[in-house]
Amino acid sequence: MRRDAFSSVHPAVELAFFLAVTLVTAFVLHPVITGISLVSAFIYSVWLKGKKALRFNAFFVLPVLLAAAILNPVFNHEGTTVLFYFKNGNAVTLEAVLYGVNSGCMFAALIMWFSCLDRVMSADKYTYLFGGAIPALSLVFSMVLRFVPGFMRRIKEVSEAQRSLAPEPGKGPVKAAKHGLSVLSLTTTWALEKAVTVSDSMRSRGYGTGRRTSFRLYRFDTRDLVLTLLLVLCFVPSVYAMVTKHIRFRFYPSIKSSGPDAVFYLGCAAFLTLCSLPILLEIKEAVEWRILRSRL
């Protein structure tokens, strides 16, 4: 994993970017838009996480995509173009197959975008953004974000400790289940004890006794302003092309697409630029760094 340039921008800009990309991806079921989002999310996830992203995409995202692509034509028989019939007489239509593939790609893109969001947006950024408006919810959310990886690490530590004491806990599903329940019980006990400790610590520090103050670590600078303007300039044409139905694709009852025109190409280009903003920022920073090094 690496820390990219986009992770260093203002949290509000980061959150606005992911909201814009995921909203368009989720609500516009056009193959071109879905394809742009899928490829961009895959490239950015691999850039952020490297081989870990490749494993995650291969063992989790790809099965989700295939499941949606396969299950939709099995259970949905709408459409006018029949490819073949099952033995029970249900038809498999081209429209259902294409809708399933497009939906699977959309779900895969959303999963990868949210995995990138989890990597870029840390708990302290959420606390910074929402701590003033909804401090209690912000605190709970940041604690949950810290609790989940800590809980998983603790499970691994307890499991390894038990295996060191009993290298062979036994084969078979029953003994494996007993081992898993023992690990889960010990880890849950640790989590409850830690929750009590955190509660006592917060009470001793005076949490809830007065008005809270916050340490503002992030500043909205010129780079953040430029990125915000680019985000708006890319998001607005994309939404305009979709609202005015220049970017439209119908799967049922028959396949029908809006004819490609200037607004269609403008909307697609704007959405492609929007999805590519993190990578474009990384390229810009790399070029500037090379120029500075060449001047030394």
Secondary structure as a PSIPRED ss2 file (coil, helix, strand):
# PSIPRED VFORMAT (PSIPRED V4.0)

   1 M C   1.000  0.000  0.000
   2 R C   1.000  0.000  0.000
   3 R C   1.000  0.000  0.000
   4 D C   1.000  0.000  0.000
   5 A H   0.000  1.000  0.000
   6 F H   0.000  1.000  0.000
   7 S H   0.000  1.000  0.000
   8 S H   0.000  1.000  0.000
   9 V C   1.000  0.000  0.000
  10 H C   1.000  0.000  0.000
  11 P H   0.000  1.000  0.000
  12 A H   0.000  1.000  0.000
  13 V H   0.000  1.000  0.000
  14 E H   0.000  1.000  0.000
  15 L H   0.000  1.000  0.000
  16 A H   0.000  1.000  0.000
  17 F H   0.000  1.000  0.000
  18 F H   0.000  1.000  0.000
  19 L H   0.000  1.000  0.000
  20 A H   0.000  1.000  0.000
  21 V H   0.000  1.000  0.000
  22 T H   0.000  1.000  0.000
  23 L H   0.000  1.000  0.000
  24 V H   0.000  1.000  0.000
  25 T H   0.000  1.000  0.000
  26 A H   0.000  1.000  0.000
  27 F H   0.000  1.000  0.000
  28 V C   1.000  0.000  0.000
  29 L C   1.000  0.000  0.000
  30 H C   1.000  0.000  0.000
  31 P H   0.000  1.000  0.000
  32 V H   0.000  1.000  0.000
  33 I H   0.000  1.000  0.000
  34 T H   0.000  1.000  0.000
  35 G H   0.000  1.000  0.000
  36 I H   0.000  1.000  0.000
  37 S H   0.000  1.000  0.000
  38 L H   0.000  1.000  0.000
  39 V H   0.000  1.000  0.000
  40 S H   0.000  1.000  0.000
  41 A H   0.000  1.000  0.000
  42 F H   0.000  1.000  0.000
  43 I H   0.000  1.000  0.000
  44 Y H   0.000  1.000  0.000
  45 S H   0.000  1.000  0.000
  46 V H   0.000  1.000  0.000
  47 W H   0.000  1.000  0.000
  48 L H   0.000  1.000  0.000
  49 K H   0.000  1.000  0.000
  50 G C   1.000  0.000  0.000
  51 K H   0.000  1.000  0.000
  52 K H   0.000  1.000  0.000
  53 A H   0.000  1.000  0.000
  54 L H   0.000  1.000  0.000
  55 R H   0.000  1.000  0.000
  56 F H   0.000  1.000  0.000
  57 N H   0.000  1.000  0.000
  58 A H   0.000  1.000  0.000
  59 F H   0.000  1.000  0.000
  60 F H   0.000  1.000  0.000
  61 V H   0.000  1.000  0.000
  62 L H   0.000  1.000  0.000
  63 P H   0.000  1.000  0.000
  64 V H   0.000  1.000  0.000
  65 L H   0.000  1.000  0.000
  66 L H   0.000  1.000  0.000
  67 A H   0.000  1.000  0.000
  68 A H   0.000  1.000  0.000
  69 A H   0.000  1.000  0.000
  70 I H   0.000  1.000  0.000
  71 L H   0.000  1.000  0.000
  72 N H   0.000  1.000  0.000
  73 P H   0.000  1.000  0.000
  74 V H   0.000  1.000  0.000
  75 F H   0.000  1.000  0.000
  76 N C   1.000  0.000  0.000
  77 H C   1.000  0.000  0.000
  78 E C   1.000  0.000  0.000
  79 G C   1.000  0.000  0.000
  80 T C   1.000  0.000  0.000
  81 T C   1.000  0.000  0.000
  82 V E   0.000  0.000  1.000
  83 L E   0.000  0.000  1.000
  84 F E   0.000  0.000  1.000
  85 Y E   0.000  0.000  1.000
  86 F C   1.000  0.000  0.000
  87 K C   1.000  0.000  0.000
  88 N C   1.000  0.000  0.000
  89 G C   1.000  0.000  0.000
  90 N C   1.000  0.000  0.000
  91 A E   0.000  0.000  1.000
  92 V E   0.000  0.000  1.000
  93 T E   0.000  0.000  1.000
  94 L H   0.000  1.000  0.000
  95 E H   0.000  1.000  0.000
  96 A H   0.000  1.000  0.000
  97 V H   0.000  1.000  0.000
  98 L H   0.000  1.000  0.000
  99 Y H   0.000  1.000  0.000
 100 G H   0.000  1.000  0.000
 101 V H   0.000  1.000  0.000
 102 N H   0.000  1.000  0.000
 103 S H   0.000  1.000  0.000
 104 G H   0.000  1.000  0.000
 105 C H   0.000  1.000  0.000
 106 M H   0.000  1.000  0.000
 107 F H   0.000  1.000  0.000
 108 A H   0.000  1.000  0.000
 109 A H   0.000  1.000  0.000
 110 L H   0.000  1.000  0.000
 111 I H   0.000  1.000  0.000
 112 M H   0.000  1.000  0.000
 113 W H   0.000  1.000  0.000
 114 F H   0.000  1.000  0.000
 115 S H   0.000  1.000  0.000
 116 C H   0.000  1.000  0.000
 117 L H   0.000  1.000  0.000
 118 D H   0.000  1.000  0.000
 119 R H   0.000  1.000  0.000
 120 V H   0.000  1.000  0.000
 121 M C   1.000  0.000  0.000
 122 S C   1.000  0.000  0.000
 123 A H   0.000  1.000  0.000
 124 D H   0.000  1.000  0.000
 125 K H   0.000  1.000  0.000
 126 Y H   0.000  1.000  0.000
 127 T H   0.000  1.000  0.000
 128 Y H   0.000  1.000  0.000
 129 L H   0.000  1.000  0.000
 130 F H   0.000  1.000  0.000
 131 G C   1.000  0.000  0.000
 132 G C   1.000  0.000  0.000
 133 A C   1.000  0.000  0.000
 134 I C   1.000  0.000  0.000
 135 P H   0.000  1.000  0.000
 136 A H   0.000  1.000  0.000
 137 L H   0.000  1.000  0.000
 138 S H   0.000  1.000  0.000
 139 L H   0.000  1.000  0.000
 140 V H   0.000  1.000  0.000
 141 F H   0.000  1.000  0.000
 142 S H   0.000  1.000  0.000
 143 M H   0.000  1.000  0.000
 144 V H   0.000  1.000  0.000
 145 L H   0.000  1.000  0.000
 146 R H   0.000  1.000  0.000
 147 F H   0.000  1.000  0.000
 148 V H   0.000  1.000  0.000
 149 P H   0.000  1.000  0.000
 150 G H   0.000  1.000  0.000
 151 F H   0.000  1.000  0.000
 152 M H   0.000  1.000  0.000
 153 R H   0.000  1.000  0.000
 154 R H   0.000  1.000  0.000
 155 I H   0.000  1.000  0.000
 156 K H   0.000  1.000  0.000
 157 E H   0.000  1.000  0.000
 158 V H   0.000  1.000  0.000
 159 S H   0.000  1.000  0.000
 160 E H   0.000  1.000  0.000
 161 A H   0.000  1.000  0.000
 162 Q H   0.000  1.000  0.000
 163 R H   0.000  1.000  0.000
 164 S H   0.000  1.000  0.000
 165 L H   0.000  1.000  0.000
 166 A C   1.000  0.000  0.000
 167 P C   1.000  0.000  0.000
 168 E C   1.000  0.000  0.000
 169 P C   1.000  0.000  0.000
 170 G C   1.000  0.000  0.000
 171 K C   1.000  0.000  0.000
 172 G C   1.000  0.000  0.000
 173 P H   0.000  1.000  0.000
 174 V H   0.000  1.000  0.000
 175 K H   0.000  1.000  0.000
 176 A H   0.000  1.000  0.000
 177 A H   0.000  1.000  0.000
 178 K H   0.000  1.000  0.000
 179 H H   0.000  1.000  0.000
 180 G H   0.000  1.000  0.000
 181 L H   0.000  1.000  0.000
 182 S H   0.000  1.000  0.000
 183 V H   0.000  1.000  0.000
 184 L H   0.000  1.000  0.000
 185 S H   0.000  1.000  0.000
 186 L H   0.000  1.000  0.000
 187 T H   0.000  1.000  0.000
 188 T H   0.000  1.000  0.000
 189 T H   0.000  1.000  0.000
 190 W H   0.000  1.000  0.000
 191 A H   0.000  1.000  0.000
 192 L H   0.000  1.000  0.000
 193 E H   0.000  1.000  0.000
 194 K H   0.000  1.000  0.000
 195 A H   0.000  1.000  0.000
 196 V H   0.000  1.000  0.000
 197 T H   0.000  1.000  0.000
 198 V H   0.000  1.000  0.000
 199 S H   0.000  1.000  0.000
 200 D H   0.000  1.000  0.000
 201 S H   0.000  1.000  0.000
 202 M H   0.000  1.000  0.000
 203 R H   0.000  1.000  0.000
 204 S H   0.000  1.000  0.000
 205 R C   1.000  0.000  0.000
 206 G C   1.000  0.000  0.000
 207 Y C   1.000  0.000  0.000
 208 G C   1.000  0.000  0.000
 209 T C   1.000  0.000  0.000
 210 G C   1.000  0.000  0.000
 211 R C   1.000  0.000  0.000
 212 R C   1.000  0.000  0.000
 213 T C   1.000  0.000  0.000
 214 S C   1.000  0.000  0.000
 215 F C   1.000  0.000  0.000
 216 R C   1.000  0.000  0.000
 217 L C   1.000  0.000  0.000
 218 Y C   1.000  0.000  0.000
 219 R C   1.000  0.000  0.000
 220 F C   1.000  0.000  0.000
 221 D C   1.000  0.000  0.000
 222 T H   0.000  1.000  0.000
 223 R H   0.000  1.000  0.000
 224 D H   0.000  1.000  0.000
 225 L H   0.000  1.000  0.000
 226 V H   0.000  1.000  0.000
 227 L H   0.000  1.000  0.000
 228 T H   0.000  1.000  0.000
 229 L H   0.000  1.000  0.000
 230 L H   0.000  1.000  0.000
 231 L H   0.000  1.000  0.000
 232 V H   0.000  1.000  0.000
 233 L H   0.000  1.000  0.000
 234 C H   0.000  1.000  0.000
 235 F H   0.000  1.000  0.000
 236 V H   0.000  1.000  0.000
 237 P H   0.000  1.000  0.000
 238 S H   0.000  1.000  0.000
 239 V H   0.000  1.000  0.000
 240 Y H   0.000  1.000  0.000
 241 A H   0.000  1.000  0.000
 242 M H   0.000  1.000  0.000
 243 V H   0.000  1.000  0.000
 244 T C   1.000  0.000  0.000
 245 K C   1.000  0.000  0.000
 246 H C   1.000  0.000  0.000
 247 I C   1.000  0.000  0.000
 248 R C   1.000  0.000  0.000
 249 F E   0.000  0.000  1.000
 250 R E   0.000  0.000  1.000
 251 F C   1.000  0.000  0.000
 252 Y C   1.000  0.000  0.000
 253 P C   1.000  0.000  0.000
 254 S C   1.000  0.000  0.000
 255 I C   1.000  0.000  0.000
 256 K E   0.000  0.000  1.000
 257 S E   0.000  0.000  1.000
 258 S C   1.000  0.000  0.000
 259 G C   1.000  0.000  0.000
 260 P C   1.000  0.000  0.000
 261 D C   1.000  0.000  0.000
 262 A H   0.000  1.000  0.000
 263 V H   0.000  1.000  0.000
 264 F H   0.000  1.000  0.000
 265 Y H   0.000  1.000  0.000
 266 L H   0.000  1.000  0.000
 267 G H   0.000  1.000  0.000
 268 C H   0.000  1.000  0.000
 269 A H   0.000  1.000  0.000
 270 A H   0.000  1.000  0.000
 271 F H   0.000  1.000  0.000
 272 L H   0.000  1.000  0.000
 273 T H   0.000  1.000  0.000
 274 L H   0.000  1.000  0.000
 275 C H   0.000  1.000  0.000
 276 S C   1.000  0.000  0.000
 277 L H   0.000  1.000  0.000
 278 P H   0.000  1.000  0.000
 279 I H   0.000  1.000  0.000
 280 L H   0.000  1.000  0.000
 281 L H   0.000  1.000  0.000
 282 E H   0.000  1.000  0.000
 283 I H   0.000  1.000  0.000
 284 K H   0.000  1.000  0.000
 285 E H   0.000  1.000  0.000
 286 A H   0.000  1.000  0.000
 287 V H   0.000  1.000  0.000
 288 E H   0.000  1.000  0.000
 289 W H   0.000  1.000  0.000
 290 R H   0.000  1.000  0.000
 291 I H   0.000  1.000  0.000
 292 L H   0.000  1.000  0.000
 293 R H   0.000  1.000  0.000
 294 S H   0.000  1.000  0.000
 295 R H   0.000  1.000  0.000
 296 L C   1.000  0.000  0.000
